[in-house]
């Protein structure tokens, strides 16, 4: 019997698209929810974002913005700070005989450097695919879930399936992974047009998030 995994990333303290993704997952009766980090940053409502993840039993990893948030916090902080302090850089689970590994940036446990496969028009860059193929094909997992780069893709590297569900905040997307079939469905959020590759040129910046 197939099971489904809800995938989200980079909500960036912007709860409305996150709420929409979680609502979709509830309607679809998703078995497990994973968030590939960067819960904090940019937006202004981290507490509600954390509450939504926590109440929906979402498994999350630390992103670079989460680390920066914690570094700026003084004292014990609130609920959001406590939640972020409880996260690690990696998460591994097994569903229907398939091992899923999750990290914000790139394996084994990077949170600052991400996997960028697409150009600004959402097309796979052959040189980038070749670069990452050499580094990913020997990983001891069936599925690698990443975030950070605000790109939306599901690519096979040998026996490995690499998935970035995109940022709920910037790409307006989430994803559903069906196992053991290794099928991925990307879903638009809040009635917005999905952006396969969110360009930092929009705000005068380049590079990862």
C-alpha positions in Angstrom: 0.0 0.0 0.0 1.3 3.4 -1.0 2.0 6.2 1.6 2.3 9.9 1.0 4.8 12.4 2.4 4.1 16.1 2.4 7.1 18.2 1.6 7.6 21.9 2.3 10.6 24.2 2.7 11.6 27.8 3.4 8.3 29.2 4.9 10.3 32.2 6.2 8.0 33.3 8.9 5.2 33.8 6.4 2.3 31.6 7.7 -0.4 32.1 5.1 1.1 29.9 2.3 2.3 27.5 5.0 -1.3 27.2 6.3 -2.5 26.5 2.8 0.1 23.7 2.3 -0.8 22.1 5.6 -4.5 22.3 4.8 -3.8 20.5 1.5 -1.9 17.8 3.3 -4.8 17.3 5.8 -7.3 17.0 2.9 -5.1 14.5 1.2 -4.6 12.5 4.4 -0.8 12.7 4.2 1.1 10.2 6.4 4.1 12.4 7.3 5.1 16.0 6.8 8.7 17.2 6.3 10.0 20.8 6.3 13.5 21.4 4.9 14.3 24.4 7.1 14.4 28.2 7.0 11.3 28.5 9.1 12.6 32.0 10.2 13.7 35.0 8.2 12.1 37.7 6.0 8.6 37.3 7.3 7.2 38.8 10.6 5.2 35.9 12.1 7.6 33.2 13.2 5.5 32.3 16.2 2.4 31.3 14.1 4.6 29.5 11.6 6.2 27.4 14.3 2.8 26.7 15.9 1.5 25.5 12.6 4.4 23.1 12.1 4.3 21.9 15.7 0.6 21.2 15.8 0.7 19.3 12.5 3.5 17.1 13.7 5.9 18.3 11.1 9.5 17.0 11.1 11.9 19.9 10.3 15.6 20.6 10.0 17.6 23.8 10.7 18.2 26.3 7.9 20.7 29.1 7.8 18.0 31.7 8.8 17.0 29.6 11.7 20.6 29.6 12.9 20.9 33.3 12.4 17.7 33.8 14.4 19.0 31.8 17.3 22.3 33.6 17.2 20.5 36.9 17.6 18.3 35.7 20.5 19.1 36.7 24.0 18.0 34.7 27.0 15.5 31.9 26.9 13.3 33.4 24.1 9.7 32.4 23.3 8.1 29.3 21.8 9.6 29.8 18.4 13.1 30.0 19.9 12.6 26.8 21.9 11.3 25.0 18.8 14.2 26.0 16.7 16.7 25.0 19.3 15.2 21.6 19.3 16.0 21.0 15.6 19.0 19.4 14.1 20.7 19.8 10.7 19.6 16.5 9.3 16.6 14.2 9.5 16.4 10.6 8.3 13.4 8.3 8.2 12.1 5.2 6.3 8.8 5.0 4.6 7.6 2.0 2.7 11.1 0.6 2.6 12.5 3.9 1.1 15.1 5.8 3.1 14.4 9.6 3.1 17.2 12.0 4.2 16.6 15.7 4.6 19.0 18.6 5.0 18.4 22.3 4.3 21.4 22.9 2.0 23.4 20.0 0.8 24.6 16.7 2.3 25.9 15.6 4.6 24.7 18.4 6.9 25.2 21.8 5.2 22.8 24.6 5.9 24.5 27.4 4.1 25.3 25.9 0.6 22.4 24.7 -1.5 21.9 22.6 -4.6 21.1 24.9 -7.5 20.0 23.0 -10.6 17.8 25.4 -12.5 18.4 28.6 -14.4 16.1 31.6 -13.8 13.6 30.2 -16.3 13.3 26.9 -14.5 15.4 24.9 -16.9 17.9 22.3 -15.6 21.5 23.5 -16.1 23.5 20.5 -17.5 26.7 21.5 -15.9 25.1 21.8 -12.5 23.4 18.4 -12.9 26.7 16.8 -13.8 28.4 18.5 -10.8 25.8 17.2 -8.4 25.5 13.8 -10.0 29.1 13.0 -9.0 28.3 14.0 -5.4 24.9 12.5 -4.9 24.7 9.1 -6.5 26.6 7.3 -3.7 24.5 8.7 -0.9 23.0 6.0 1.4 19.4 7.0 0.8 16.6 6.7 -1.7 15.3 10.2 -1.5 17.1 13.4 -0.6 14.9 16.4 0.4 16.6 19.8 0.3 15.6 23.5 0.4 17.6 26.8 0.6 17.8 27.7 -3.1 14.2 28.5 -3.7 14.0 26.2 -6.7 11.4 23.6 -7.5 12.6 20.2 -8.9 12.5 16.5 -8.6 15.5 14.9 -10.4 16.8 11.3 -10.5 20.5 10.8 -10.0 21.0 7.0 -10.5 18.9 5.3 -7.8 18.6 8.6 -5.8 15.6 10.9 -6.1 16.5 14.6 -5.3 13.5 16.8 -4.4 13.3 20.5 -3.6 9.6 21.3 -2.9 10.4 25.1 -3.2 9.7 27.8 -0.8 6.1 28.1 0.4 6.8 31.8 0.7 8.6 32.6 -2.5 7.9 29.8 -5.0 4.3 29.4 -3.8 4.7 25.6 -3.8 4.6 22.4 -1.8 5.0 18.8 -2.9 3.6 15.4 -2.2 5.9 12.4 -2.5 4.3 9.0 -3.0 6.2 5.9 -1.8 7.3 3.3 -2.7 6.6 4.6 -6.3 8.9 7.6 -5.9 6.4 9.9 -7.6 6.3 13.6 -6.9 3.5 16.1 -7.3 4.0 19.8 -7.0 1.1 21.9 -5.8 0.6 25.7 -6.1 -0.3 27.6 -3.0 -2.7 30.5 -2.2 -3.9 30.7 -5.8 -0.5 32.0 -6.9 1.4 31.0 -10.0 4.3 28.7 -9.0 7.8 30.0 -9.7 10.2 27.2 -10.5 13.2 29.3 -9.8 12.8 32.4 -7.6 15.4 34.9 -8.7 17.4 36.9 -6.2 17.6 39.6 -8.9 14.0 40.5 -7.8 15.5 42.1 -4.7 18.9 42.9 -6.0 20.7 39.9 -4.5 22.3 36.7 -5.9 23.1 33.3 -4.5 21.4 31.2 -1.9 18.9 32.2 0.7 
